[in-house]
Amino acid sequence: MSSILNTHNLSIGYSKKRNKIVVQSDLNLDLKAGELVCLIGQNGCGKSTLLRTLAGLQKPLLGKVLVDNQELEKIRIHEKARILALVLTEKVDIENATVADIVRMGRQPYCNWWGDLSNSDVEIVRESIEMVHLEYKTNSQLNELSDGERQRVMIAKALAQDTPLILLDEPTAHLDLPNRVEIMLLLHKLAHTTGKSVIISTHELDMALQAADRIWLMTKTDGIECGVPEDLVLQGHFHDAFQSKSYYFNSANGNFSMNYPMTKKVWVEGDKTRMYWTLRALARAGYMVVEEAPIVVKITSENWFIENEELKSVEELLAKLDELV
């Protein structure tokens, strides 16, 4: 696959009075056509600064950003709007604007001075709305939509802009779980079906691990590790990037687990399906699982057993353990 975006020895940051504050330096990134990349990292590591730099909203401190083999800083604004589209976190509120009105704005880089749309433009707007499954809301006003539908409208606008590169800053930030899943699946599908390259800045680590073709894992001190999600997990990069006394990255399931104080011991064996949820409950109750523990919990497909006593729920299991410890 060909590359749509590259950075060469890129340093990003901002100027404060006469001083340059470097947030990240020596970044050499590569984004291929038809690829969904998730940019993740802890707060303050520079994700938004990088996204704004890649979008041309702020200049690099050093180095270059190339989009479609052209240096971004040298591309005229009008032409830049035909190369990349940007979807920001802020909600858009335009009184009396319909879904179609907002999506039509994506065609501005291709319109004449008066903003007239050709038949081809109208068709692209229709297709863009259809791609985000909002055709039944085409004539609805923006203020009548849910947050999830609003985000789809902004993605449709970016699609109507018809650029090879789409950048999105926290596109799921204000959404509930079902809508977060829908948006991530939608962006993954769009990248693969349209051949557009998509970069998402996100805190949704669990969804990024499932949806991203590649992850850019940014840390405050060690730059960016790039790779397939599973490789970054297995190589320990996620564990290193998200170290904390309060939680740890669990490479077995791709989730964050809380560091509970564990002072009691128990051994667990049996049904694997119920094992995960049993271990979660035991950890929360302060039990560490060790093989030489004096108490053994046996799990079947339906129940739990301690010393041949049958227990029918996790709640009963925890109560029984409290009696024995």
Long-range contacts (C-beta under 8 A, 24 or more apart in sequence): 1-32, 1-33, 1-34, 1-35, 2-32, 2-33, 3-30, 3-31, 3-32, 3-33, 4-31, 4-32, 4-33, 4-67, 4-68, 4-164, 4-165, 4-197, 5-29, 5-30, 5-31, 5-54, 5-65, 5-66, 5-67, 5-68, 5-165, 5-197, 5-199, 6-30, 6-31, 6-65, 6-66, 7-54, 7-63, 7-64, 7-65, 7-66, 8-63, 8-64, 8-66, 9-62, 9-63, 9-64, 10-53, 10-60, 10-62, 10-63, 10-64, 10-65, 11-60, 11-61, 11-62, 11-63, 12-46, 12-49, 12-50, 12-53, 12-58, 12-60, 12-61, 13-46, 13-49, 13-61, 14-49, 14-58, 20-61, 22-61, 23-49, 24-49, 24-50, 24-218, 24-223, 24-224, 25-61, 25-62, 25-223, 26-63, 26-223, 27-63, 27-223, 27-224, 29-216, 29-224, 29-226, 30-226, 31-165, 31-197, 31-199, 32-197, 33-164, 33-195, 33-196, 33-197, 34-191, 34-192, 34-194, 34-195, 34-196, 34-197, 35-191, 35-197, 35-198, 35-213, 35-214, 36-187, 36-188, 36-191, 36-192, 36-198, 36-200, 36-211, 36-212, 36-213, 36-214, 37-197, 37-198, 37-199, 37-200, 37-212, 37-213, 37-214, 37-215, 37-216, 38-199, 38-200, 38-202, 38-204, 38-208, 38-211, 38-212, 38-214, 38-215, 38-216, 39-199, 39-200, 39-201, 39-202, 39-215, 39-216, 39-218, 40-201, 40-202, 40-203, 40-205, 40-208, 40-215, 40-216, 40-217, 40-218, 41-217, 41-218, 41-219, 41-220, 41-241, 42-219, 42-220, 42-241, 42-242, 44-220, 45-218, 45-219, 45-220, 46-218, 46-220, 47-201, 47-218, 48-169, 48-201, 50-201, 50-218, 51-167, 51-169, 51-199, 51-201, 54-84, 54-167, 54-199, 55-84, 55-86, 55-167, 56-80, 56-84, 57-86, 67-165, 68-164, 68-165, 78-109, 81-108, 81-109, 81-161, 81-163, 82-109, 82-110, 82-161, 82-162, 82-163, 83-163, 83-164, 83-165, 84-163, 84-164, 84-165, 84-166, 84-167, 85-157, 85-158, 85-159, 85-161, 85-163, 85-165, 85-166, 85-167, 86-158, 86-166, 86-167, 86-168, 86-169, 87-154, 87-155, 87-157, 87-158, 87-166, 87-167, 87-168, 87-169, 87-171, 88-169, 89-169, 89-170, 89-171, 89-173, 89-174, 91-147, 91-150, 91-174, 92-142, 92-150, 92-154, 93-142, 93-143, 94-142, 95-143, 96-141, 97-141, 97-142, 98-138, 98-139, 98-140, 98-141, 98-142, 99-129, 99-134, 99-137, 99-138, 99-139, 99-140, 99-142, 99-145, 99-153, 99-156, 100-125, 100-129, 100-138, 100-139, 102-142, 102-153, 102-154, 102-156, 102-157, 103-128, 103-129, 103-153, 103-156, 103-157, 103-160, 104-160, 105-157, 105-160, 106-156, 106-157, 106-158, 106-159, 106-160, 106-161, 106-162, 107-160, 107-161, 109-161, 110-162, 124-160, 124-162, 125-160, 127-159, 128-156, 128-157, 128-159, 128-160, 129-156, 131-156, 131-159, 131-190, 131-194, 132-156, 132-159, 132-186, 133-186, 146-179, 147-174, 147-175, 147-179, 148-175, 148-176, 148-178, 148-179, 148-182, 148-183, 151-175, 151-179, 151-183, 152-183, 152-186, 155-183, 155-186, 155-187, 155-190, 159-190, 159-194, 159-196, 163-196, 164-195, 164-196, 164-197, 165-196, 165-197, 165-198, 165-199, 166-196, 166-197, 166-198, 166-199, 167-198, 167-199, 168-198, 168-199, 168-200, 168-201, 169-201, 170-201, 170-202, 170-203, 171-200, 171-202, 172-202, 172-204, 172-207, 173-203, 180-204, 180-207, 181-207, 184-208, 184-210, 184-211, 185-211, 187-211, 188-212, 205-238, 205-254, 205-256, 206-254, 206-255, 209-233, 209-254, 217-241, 257-283, 258-283, 258-284, 260-284, 260-286, 261-286, 262-286, 262-287, 262-288, 264-288, 264-321, 264-325, 265-289, 265-290, 265-292, 265-293, 265-294, 265-295, 266-290, 266-293, 266-295, 266-296, 266-297, 266-321, 267-291, 267-292, 267-293, 267-295, 267-296, 267-297, 268-296, 268-297, 268-299, 269-296, 269-297, 269-298, 269-299, 270-297, 270-298, 270-299, 270-300, 271-299, 271-300, 271-301, 273-301, 274-299, 274-301, 274-304, 275-299, 277-314, 278-304, 278-314, 278-317, 281-314, 281-317, 281-318, 282-318, 282-321, 285-318, 285-321, 287-321, 295-321, 295-324, 295-325, 297-321
